[in-house]
Amino acid sequence: MSLNSFGHLFRVTTWGESHGPALGATVDGCPPGVAIDEAMIQTWLDQRKPGQNKYTTQRQEADQVEILSGVFEGRTTGTPVQLMIRNTDQRSKDYSEIAEKFRPGHADITYWQKYGIRDYRGGGRSSARETAARVAAGGLARAALRHLAPEVSITGYMVQMGPHKIDRERFDADEIARNPFWVPDAVAAGDWATYLDGLRKSGNSVGAIIEVVAQGVPAGLGAPVYGKLDTDLAAAMMSINAVKGVEIGEGMGAAELTGEANADEIFMGNDGQPVYSSNHAGGILGGISTGQEVVVRFAVKPTSSILKPRQTITKSGEATEIITKGRHDPCVGIRAVPVGEAMMACVILDHLLLHRGQIADAGGRIG
């Protein structure tokens, strides 16, 4: 299986399976001298790990990260950083009944059709468990951003669960960390808890939409045509297991706007820098950052492993029915929030390094 790496200069390769002994990431291209230790990365992994409340899978994993290389005396050396997370609470027997069956809506069938072999124990590489490695790499990327561009901050939150959306008029950033859904709307958090409780108890699942915002991103990151910042952001978010849609800024909604409404008018600010009347572009024009907030949203499909009977086929082509036992997220979008933040951090850092290497201080001045 190839193509397990992403990034240009800051390059991340993830490895391992959901029910294997361990999983992790090899990060190449991290600048030297970045202050980092396991506790710093653990902060982000603790936000993603399973079993923290009744709204996520009850698999109990500490997700304890180990740094095996690339760090000396608390700082990166510029050599590859190897990050490992051991699996400690696998229950592979939960999947024995589906070894010969394909779960509808799951990658079981396509992995089999492509490779002629699949790891049915939780899905192997197609499992959401793979994202733990991304969050670990994202923790390293955040540390590097803090070292190179401390003005950059990244925040993710859920804006929709199933048909239920937040009310932007009630947006409260402080609320994000106060509820299990990472939602910036206290009223929505209460309503969603009741809604998801019903789905969870019935053995069903639901999808979600996550929004990730990067503030303090300097203007000029990205390149025209094939090196666009939004191209790499879209690819990064779409590569997350269970993601089925990505949009930047106004996204699909831009199709409903006129040119007059969609135009982010430009003015000179008091600090001598351009300011914009709005941000329909999501902080990116022509694939290059504008200096505004970079805004990305992605849609996560409902968890495929559910206790509802579904019709399917076996590997031999026989019709059958399937019910997936085990411990699964009723809304995997909840734990996708820190994953989206991690991918944003990796892409922003990668493009910052590309920009520094090619352009340095040669950009155009305004005023």
One Martini backbone bead per residue (centre of mass of N, CA, C, O) as a GRO file, in nm:
protein
  367
    1MET     BB    1   0.090   0.040   0.028
    2SER     BB    2   0.066   0.352  -0.083
    3LEU     BB    3   0.028   0.679  -0.008
    4ASN     BB    4   0.115   0.775   0.326
    5SER     BB    5   0.180   1.076   0.231
    6PHE     BB    6   0.227   1.428   0.328
    7GLY     BB    7   0.361   1.690   0.182
    8HIS     BB    8   0.663   1.863   0.118
    9LEU     BB    9   0.857   1.960   0.357
   10PHE     BB   10   0.632   1.883   0.555
   11ARG     BB   11   0.647   1.535   0.611
   12VAL     BB   12   0.389   1.281   0.639
   13THR     BB   13   0.393   0.946   0.779
   14THR     BB   14   0.167   0.696   0.817
   15TRP     BB   15   0.111   0.419   1.055
   16GLY     BB   16  -0.088   0.155   1.096
   17GLU     BB   17  -0.345  -0.003   1.296
   18SER     BB   18  -0.622  -0.041   1.486
   19HIS     BB   19  -0.524  -0.369   1.574
   20GLY     BB   20  -0.248  -0.321   1.630
   21PRO     BB   21   0.022  -0.249   1.832
   22ALA     BB   22   0.061   0.019   1.645
   23LEU     BB   23   0.097   0.374   1.580
   24GLY     BB   24   0.198   0.650   1.343
   25ALA     BB   25   0.470   0.896   1.276
   26THR     BB   26   0.668   1.034   1.013
   27VAL     BB   27   0.871   1.330   1.036
   28ASP     BB   28   0.974   1.536   0.772
   29GLY     BB   29   1.114   1.873   0.790
   30CYS     BB   30   1.168   1.968   1.060
   31PRO     BB   31   1.287   2.209   1.216
   32PRO     BB   32   1.531   2.312   1.400
   33GLY     BB   33   1.484   2.406   1.749
   34VAL     BB   34   1.220   2.282   1.844
   35ALA     BB   35   1.016   2.282   2.103
   36ILE     BB   36   0.978   1.943   2.241
   37ASP     BB   37   0.739   1.707   2.378
   38GLU     BB   38   0.520   1.471   2.480
   39ALA     BB   39   0.327   1.663   2.638
   40MET     BB   40   0.262   1.856   2.403
   41ILE     BB   41   0.128   1.638   2.222
   42GLN     BB   42  -0.077   1.521   2.431
   43THR     BB   43  -0.275   1.753   2.442
   44TRP     BB   44  -0.404   1.677   2.159
   45LEU     BB   45  -0.467   1.373   2.201
   46ASP     BB   46  -0.670   1.414   2.440
   47GLN     BB   47  -0.894   1.535   2.247
   48ARG     BB   48  -0.926   1.258   2.059
   49LYS     BB   49  -0.966   1.044   2.243
   50PRO     BB   50  -1.129   0.786   2.355
   51GLY     BB   51  -1.376   0.754   2.616
   52GLN     BB   52  -1.471   1.050   2.747
   53ASN     BB   53  -1.772   0.982   2.654
   54LYS     BB   54  -2.094   0.878   2.548
   55TYR     BB   55  -2.037   1.009   2.239
   56THR     BB   56  -1.817   0.789   2.222
   57THR     BB   57  -1.618   0.559   2.203
   58GLN     BB   58  -1.534   0.298   2.455
   59ARG     BB   59  -1.259   0.293   2.385
   60GLN     BB   60  -0.956   0.245   2.585
   61GLU     BB   61  -0.725   0.502   2.516
   62ALA     BB   62  -0.438   0.686   2.591
   63ASP     BB   63  -0.256   0.791   2.360
   64GLN     BB   64   0.053   0.747   2.408
   65VAL     BB   65   0.330   0.920   2.329
   66GLU     BB   66   0.633   0.850   2.139
   67ILE     BB   67   0.970   0.956   2.108
   68LEU     BB   68   1.228   0.809   1.894
   69SER     BB   69   1.311   1.071   1.719
   70GLY     BB   70   1.453   1.402   1.647
   71VAL     BB   71   1.526   1.447   1.965
   72PHE     BB   72   1.728   1.685   2.167
   73GLU     BB   73   1.699   1.833   2.453
   74GLY     BB   74   1.395   1.939   2.356
   75ARG     BB   75   1.489   1.937   2.041
   76THR     BB   76   1.500   1.959   1.726
   77THR     BB   77   1.737   1.835   1.463
   78GLY     BB   78   1.611   1.777   1.149
   79THR     BB   79   1.529   1.500   1.178
   80PRO     BB   80   1.341   1.244   1.193
   81VAL     BB   81   1.021   1.209   1.347
   82GLN     BB   82   0.921   0.960   1.575
   83LEU     BB   83   0.581   0.848   1.626
   84MET     BB   84   0.420   0.663   1.898
   85ILE     BB   85   0.116   0.450   1.937
   86ARG     BB   86  -0.026   0.239   2.147
   87ASN     BB   87  -0.222  -0.038   2.153
   88THR     BB   88  -0.453  -0.151   2.440
   89ASP     BB   89  -0.793  -0.193   2.339
   90GLN     BB   90  -0.842  -0.444   2.176
   91ARG     BB   91  -1.140  -0.617   2.000
   92SER     BB   92  -1.134  -0.837   1.757
   93LYS     BB   93  -1.384  -1.025   1.818
   94ASP     BB   94  -1.606  -0.817   1.732
   95TYR     BB   95  -1.528  -0.892   1.403
   96SER     BB   96  -1.568  -1.200   1.330
   97GLU     BB   97  -1.864  -1.186   1.193
   98ILE     BB   98  -1.733  -0.986   0.941
   99ALA     BB   99  -1.503  -1.127   0.773
  100GLU     BB  100  -1.715  -1.203   0.514
  101LYS     BB  101  -1.821  -0.908   0.528
  102PHE     BB  102  -1.975  -0.605   0.410
  103ARG     BB  103  -1.993  -0.279   0.496
  104PRO     BB  104  -2.203  -0.044   0.455
  105GLY     BB  105  -2.014   0.250   0.389
  106HIS     BB  106  -1.746   0.093   0.367
  107ALA     BB  107  -1.403  -0.003   0.283
  108ASP     BB  108  -1.404  -0.308   0.263
  109ILE     BB  109  -1.469  -0.353  -0.047
  110THR     BB  110  -1.237  -0.179  -0.175
  111TYR     BB  111  -0.996  -0.317  -0.046
  112TRP     BB  112  -1.056  -0.594  -0.166
  113GLN     BB  113  -1.060  -0.509  -0.470
  114LYS     BB  114  -0.762  -0.401  -0.465
  115TYR     BB  115  -0.587  -0.626  -0.267
  116GLY     BB  116  -0.722  -0.910  -0.161
  117ILE     BB  117  -0.710  -0.768   0.129
  118ARG     BB  118  -0.822  -0.742   0.482
  119ASP     BB  119  -0.880  -0.559   0.783
  120TYR     BB  120  -1.156  -0.632   0.987
  121ARG     BB  121  -1.027  -0.501   1.249
  122GLY     BB  122  -1.174  -0.195   1.225
  123GLY     BB  123  -1.020  -0.140   0.919
  124GLY     BB  124  -0.745  -0.043   0.979
  125ARG     BB  125  -0.662   0.220   0.776
  126SER     BB  126  -0.980   0.310   0.765
  127SER     BB  127  -0.969   0.401   1.039
  128ALA     BB  128  -1.002   0.655   1.275
  129ARG     BB  129  -0.740   0.577   1.430
  130GLU     BB  130  -0.530   0.702   1.229
  131THR     BB  131  -0.565   1.006   1.338
  132ALA     BB  132  -0.366   1.005   1.574
  133ALA     BB  133  -0.112   1.053   1.400
  134ARG     BB  134  -0.197   1.335   1.299
  135VAL     BB  135  -0.212   1.474   1.576
  136ALA     BB  136   0.082   1.435   1.646
  137ALA     BB  137   0.193   1.592   1.401
  138GLY     BB  138   0.034   1.852   1.467
  139GLY     BB  139   0.185   1.913   1.731
  140LEU     BB  140   0.452   1.967   1.588
  141ALA     BB  141   0.350   2.192   1.400
  142ARG     BB  142   0.268   2.389   1.624
  143ALA     BB  143   0.550   2.421   1.742
  144ALA     BB  144   0.675   2.537   1.481
  145LEU     BB  145   0.485   2.779   1.458
  146ARG     BB  146   0.562   2.904   1.730
  147HIS     BB  147   0.860   2.948   1.631
  148LEU     BB  148   0.795   3.104   1.339
  149ALA     BB  149   0.456   3.183   1.391
  150PRO     BB  150   0.302   3.299   1.671
  151GLU     BB  151   0.035   3.433   1.536
  152VAL     BB  152  -0.068   3.153   1.492
  153SER     BB  153  -0.407   3.019   1.499
  154ILE     BB  154  -0.612   2.722   1.585
  155THR     BB  155  -0.970   2.650   1.521
  156GLY     BB  156  -1.215   2.410   1.612
  157TYR     BB  157  -1.561   2.318   1.509
  158MET     BB  158  -1.896   2.256   1.532
  159VAL     BB  159  -2.188   2.332   1.300
  160GLN     BB  160  -2.298   2.026   1.247
  161MET     BB  161  -2.569   1.782   1.321
  162GLY     BB  162  -2.694   1.676   1.086
  163PRO     BB  163  -2.968   1.901   1.070
  164HIS     BB  164  -2.808   2.058   1.295
  165LYS     BB  165  -2.745   2.400   1.364
  166ILE     BB  166  -2.596   2.671   1.429
  167ASP     BB  167  -2.602   2.994   1.579
  168ARG     BB  168  -2.420   3.266   1.484
  169GLU     BB  169  -2.541   3.467   1.700
  170ARG     BB  170  -2.421   3.254   1.940
  171PHE     BB  171  -2.127   3.284   1.916
  172ASP     BB  172  -1.885   3.104   2.140
  173ALA     BB  173  -1.561   3.033   2.192
  174ASP     BB  174  -1.574   2.947   2.501
  175GLU     BB  175  -1.775   2.697   2.450
  176ILE     BB  176  -1.611   2.472   2.308
  177ALA     BB  177  -1.476   2.347   2.591
  178ARG     BB  178  -1.772   2.286   2.750
  179ASN     BB  179  -1.832   2.058   2.539
  180PRO     BB  180  -1.849   1.742   2.361
  181PHE     BB  181  -1.881   1.903   2.053
  182TRP     BB  182  -1.735   2.164   1.983
  183VAL     BB  183  -1.954   2.403   2.039
  184PRO     BB  184  -2.038   2.765   1.990
  185ASP     BB  185  -2.332   2.664   2.129
  186ALA     BB  186  -2.518   2.607   2.402
  187VAL     BB  187  -2.793   2.531   2.287
  188ALA     BB  188  -2.699   2.319   2.085
  189ALA     BB  189  -2.561   2.129   2.285
  190GLY     BB  190  -2.824   2.043   2.426
  191ASP     BB  191  -2.979   1.940   2.177
  192TRP     BB  192  -2.763   1.733   2.075
  193ALA     BB  193  -2.767   1.546   2.318
  194THR     BB  194  -3.054   1.442   2.277
  195TYR     BB  195  -3.024   1.345   1.986
  196LEU     BB  196  -2.777   1.146   2.027
  197ASP     BB  197  -2.898   0.966   2.240
  198GLY     BB  198  -3.112   0.838   2.058
  199LEU     BB  199  -2.917   0.717   1.850
  200ARG     BB  200  -2.736   0.552   2.038
  201LYS     BB  201  -2.965   0.367   2.164
  202SER     BB  202  -3.048   0.263   1.859
  203GLY     BB  203  -2.768   0.211   1.687
  204ASN     BB  204  -2.690   0.478   1.557
  205SER     BB  205  -2.594   0.745   1.322
  206VAL     BB  206  -2.403   1.056   1.242
  207GLY     BB  207  -2.322   1.344   1.099
  208ALA     BB  208  -2.088   1.625   1.012
  209ILE     BB  209  -1.966   1.969   1.062
  210ILE     BB  210  -1.648   2.124   1.020
  211GLU     BB  211  -1.463   2.404   1.151
  212VAL     BB  212  -1.159   2.574   1.039
  213VAL     BB  213  -0.941   2.826   1.191
  214ALA     BB  214  -0.686   3.055   1.073
  215GLN     BB  215  -0.492   3.277   1.245
  216GLY     BB  216  -0.225   3.483   1.135
  217VAL     BB  217  -0.192   3.445   0.838
  218PRO     BB  218   0.010   3.521   0.606
  219ALA     BB  219   0.069   3.668   0.331
  220GLY     BB  220   0.160   3.442   0.044
  221LEU     BB  221   0.055   3.167   0.073
  222GLY     BB  222   0.122   2.991  -0.189
  223ALA     BB  223   0.034   2.887  -0.533
  224PRO     BB  224  -0.023   2.873  -0.842
  225VAL     BB  225  -0.248   2.627  -0.946
  226TYR     BB  226  -0.065   2.352  -0.810
  227GLY     BB  227   0.007   2.526  -0.515
  228LYS     BB  228  -0.239   2.565  -0.355
  229LEU     BB  229  -0.361   2.612  -0.048
  230ASP     BB  230  -0.652   2.499  -0.099
  231THR     BB  231  -0.568   2.234  -0.225
  232ASP     BB  232  -0.417   2.118   0.026
  233LEU     BB  233  -0.649   2.147   0.226
  234ALA     BB  234  -0.853   1.971   0.081
  235ALA     BB  235  -0.679   1.715   0.076
  236ALA     BB  236  -0.635   1.689   0.380
  237MET     BB  237  -0.936   1.667   0.464
  238MET     BB  238  -1.020   1.438   0.262
  239SER     BB  239  -0.814   1.222   0.391
  240ILE     BB  240  -1.002   1.185   0.606
  241ASN     BB  241  -1.171   0.963   0.752
  242ALA     BB  242  -1.517   1.015   0.640
  243VAL     BB  243  -1.476   1.229   0.430
  244LYS     BB  244  -1.706   1.405   0.171
  245GLY     BB  245  -1.640   1.724   0.224
  246VAL     BB  246  -1.514   2.050   0.094
  247GLU     BB  247  -1.467   2.399   0.206
  248ILE     BB  248  -1.399   2.743   0.116
  249GLY     BB  249  -1.548   2.954   0.280
  250GLU     BB  250  -1.830   2.981   0.107
  251GLY     BB  251  -1.825   2.782  -0.114
  252MET     BB  252  -2.117   2.663  -0.228
  253GLY     BB  253  -2.251   2.945  -0.164
  254ALA     BB  254  -2.126   3.110  -0.406
  255ALA     BB  255  -2.344   3.023  -0.621
  256GLU     BB  256  -2.567   3.235  -0.488
  257LEU     BB  257  -2.392   3.470  -0.570
  258THR     BB  258  -2.291   3.765  -0.656
  259GLY     BB  259  -2.031   3.958  -0.740
  260GLU     BB  260  -2.102   4.184  -0.540
  261ALA     BB  261  -2.140   3.998  -0.283
  262ASN     BB  262  -1.856   3.835  -0.304
  263ALA     BB  263  -1.693   4.082  -0.274
  264ASP     BB  264  -1.396   4.173  -0.108
  265GLU     BB  265  -1.342   4.456   0.004
  266ILE     BB  266  -1.076   4.710  -0.016
  267PHE     BB  267  -0.862   4.850   0.237
  268MET     BB  268  -0.696   5.078   0.438
  269GLY     BB  269  -0.538   5.064   0.720
  270ASN     BB  270  -0.393   5.212   1.001
  271ASP     BB  271  -0.132   5.006   0.957
  272GLY     BB  272  -0.095   4.978   0.628
  273GLN     BB  273  -0.302   4.750   0.580
  274PRO     BB  274  -0.507   4.544   0.447
  275VAL     BB  275  -0.866   4.540   0.430
  276TYR     BB  276  -1.179   4.369   0.473
  277SER     BB  277  -1.530   4.347   0.451
  278SER     BB  278  -1.481   4.035   0.399
  279ASN     BB  279  -1.480   3.640   0.374
  280HIS     BB  280  -1.560   3.456   0.119
  281ALA     BB  281  -1.261   3.334   0.048
  282GLY     BB  282  -1.115   3.224   0.313
  283GLY     BB  283  -0.816   3.366   0.278
  284ILE     BB  284  -0.820   3.297  -0.048
  285LEU     BB  285  -0.638   3.392  -0.354
  286GLY     BB  286  -0.523   3.210  -0.608
  287GLY     BB  287  -0.394   3.021  -0.365
  288ILE     BB  288  -0.348   3.281  -0.176
  289SER     BB  289  -0.293   3.441   0.096
  290THR     BB  290  -0.433   3.749   0.252
  291GLY     BB  291  -0.441   3.759   0.595
  292GLN     BB  292  -0.676   3.622   0.666
  293GLU     BB  293  -0.884   3.406   0.754
  294VAL     BB  294  -0.875   3.061   0.743
  295VAL     BB  295  -1.151   2.874   0.591
  296VAL     BB  296  -1.272   2.545   0.685
  297ARG     BB  297  -1.486   2.278   0.562
  298PHE     BB  298  -1.618   1.951   0.678
  299ALA     BB  299  -1.763   1.637   0.595
  300VAL     BB  300  -1.905   1.378   0.798
  301LYS     BB  301  -1.995   1.075   0.804
  302PRO     BB  302  -2.151   0.821   0.911
  303THR     BB  303  -2.111   0.561   1.084
  304SER     BB  304  -2.095   0.231   0.959
  305SER     BB  305  -2.097   0.105   1.244
  306ILE     BB  306  -2.398  -0.064   1.323
  307LEU     BB  307  -2.705  -0.199   1.488
  308LYS     BB  308  -2.829  -0.199   1.213
  309PRO     BB  309  -2.978  -0.369   0.978
  310ARG     BB  310  -2.805  -0.476   0.674
  311GLN     BB  311  -2.757  -0.511   0.342
  312THR     BB  312  -2.541  -0.766   0.185
  313ILE     BB  313  -2.223  -0.919   0.117
  314THR     BB  314  -2.002  -1.153   0.044
  315LYS     BB  315  -1.707  -1.265  -0.086
  316SER     BB  316  -1.890  -1.485  -0.256
  317GLY     BB  317  -2.180  -1.318  -0.317
  318GLU     BB  318  -2.372  -1.340  -0.084
  319ALA     BB  319  -2.655  -1.284   0.065
  320THR     BB  320  -2.695  -1.058   0.353
  321GLU     BB  321  -2.672  -0.974   0.696
  322ILE     BB  322  -2.581  -0.679   0.904
  323ILE     BB  323  -2.421  -0.644   1.232
  324THR     BB  324  -2.226  -0.416   1.422
  325LYS     BB  325  -2.021  -0.475   1.661
  326GLY     BB  326  -1.910  -0.285   1.932
  327ARG     BB  327  -1.710   0.023   1.936
  328HIS     BB  328  -1.878   0.329   1.848
  329ASP     BB  329  -1.943   0.619   1.688
  330PRO     BB  330  -2.228   0.812   1.658
  331CYS     BB  331  -2.014   1.073   1.609
  332VAL     BB  332  -1.714   1.119   1.450
  333GLY     BB  333  -1.704   1.435   1.433
  334ILE     BB  334  -1.609   1.502   1.716
  335ARG     BB  335  -1.304   1.377   1.672
  336ALA     BB  336  -1.244   1.565   1.408
  337VAL     BB  337  -1.153   1.836   1.517
  338PRO     BB  338  -0.845   1.782   1.593
  339VAL     BB  339  -0.780   1.680   1.307
  340GLY     BB  340  -0.832   1.939   1.149
  341GLU     BB  341  -0.625   2.106   1.302
  342ALA     BB  342  -0.377   1.936   1.226
  343MET     BB  343  -0.397   1.973   0.917
  344MET     BB  344  -0.374   2.275   0.918
  345ALA     BB  345  -0.093   2.292   1.050
  346CYS     BB  346   0.064   2.130   0.837
  347VAL     BB  347  -0.003   2.313   0.589
  348ILE     BB  348   0.089   2.587   0.692
  349LEU     BB  349   0.380   2.505   0.748
  350ASP     BB  350   0.455   2.403   0.468
  351HIS     BB  351   0.399   2.685   0.326
  352LEU     BB  352   0.594   2.848   0.492
  353LEU     BB  353   0.850   2.695   0.401
  354LEU     BB  354   0.815   2.742   0.098
  355HIS     BB  355   0.817   3.050   0.106
  356ARG     BB  356   1.094   3.093   0.239
  357GLY     BB  357   1.255   2.937   0.014
  358GLN     BB  358   1.154   3.122  -0.241
  359ILE     BB  359   1.090   3.434  -0.129
  360ALA     BB  360   1.094   3.551   0.149
  361ASP     BB  361   1.126   3.919   0.100
  362ALA     BB  362   1.001   3.961  -0.217
  363GLY     BB  363   0.745   4.088  -0.177
  364GLY     BB  364   0.496   4.296  -0.217
  365ARG     BB  365   0.412   4.635  -0.166
  366ILE     BB  366   0.188   4.842   0.025
  367GLY     BB  367   0.230   5.197   0.026
   0.00000   0.00000   0.00000
